[in-house]
Amino acid sequence: MKIIIDEEFGYRYWLWDVDASFDDIYDIVSEKLLDPEFFATNLPEQFPYGYWTSMEFDEYRKMVDNDDYDAYGHLHTHDDSYLERIKD
């Protein structure tokens, strides 16, 4: 599964390639976001599953424009972060 992660409103973009179902990854992310102290400060170490690749904005934009991803997430703080499925 290819997941595009926008870290802290465009601070950094990631491709998170993980061999797991969306539901499994969603549960892992949601559990961490329950912590009111969560802040995306050490990606990808905060979610050490699969492979993380840092992307430049142009790479990110190309993937979005070509619909070349399965899910999208925004990671920042516990109250504004989310993960959503784009494709089944």
N, C-alpha and C positions, 0 to 999 in steps of 0.2 A: 504494500500500500504506500502510495506517495502522498505525503502530507506537507503542504506548504505552511510554514510557521512565520508569522510576522511578529517579531519580537519588539515590544515596546513602541508601537506606532511608527514603524519604519526604521527603527534604530539598526536592526539587522534582519535579514531574511534567511530562512533555513529551508532545506529540503530534508524532511525526515522520512527515510525509507525504512519501513518496518514490516516484518513478516508476521502480521497479526491481524485479527479482524478489527474493523472500526469500533465495534462495541467493546472489545477488550482494551483498546487504547483509550477510548472515551472514559471508561471506568477508571483507568490509571490516572489520567489527567484530572478528572473530576474529583477524585479522592484528594489529590494534592491541593486543588483549588479550595477545598473546604477549610484549609488552614488560613485564618485571617492574616497571618504573617507572610503568606506566599508572595514572593516577588521574583520575577524572572531575572536572576542575576548571574546564573551559572549554567546556561544552556550550552551543551546538551547534557551535562552531568546531572541535572535535576531530573531528567528522564532518560536513563541509560539503557534504552532499548533500541535495537536497530542501528541504523547508520544515519548520522547527521552530516550534512554538507552545507557550509555557509555559501550563500549566493549573493551576487551583486544585484542591484535593482534591475538591470537589463535582463538578467537570467530569470529573475522572478517574474517580470512582466511578460516575457516570452512564454513561460509555462502557463501563466494565467490566460494570456491571449489564445494559446493553442489548446486550452482545456486539458492540459497534460498533468493532471493530479486528481487524487481521489477524495481528499479532505483538505480543509483549510482551518487554521487555528491562529488565534491571536493570544500571545502570552505576555503578560505584563504584571498585573496584581491579581489578587484573588477575586476581586469584585468586577473586573472588566475583561478577564480572560475567557476564552471559549474555544470550542472545537466543534466543527460541523462537517457532516458528510456532504460531499458534492456529487459523488457517483455511487451507485449501488454495487 
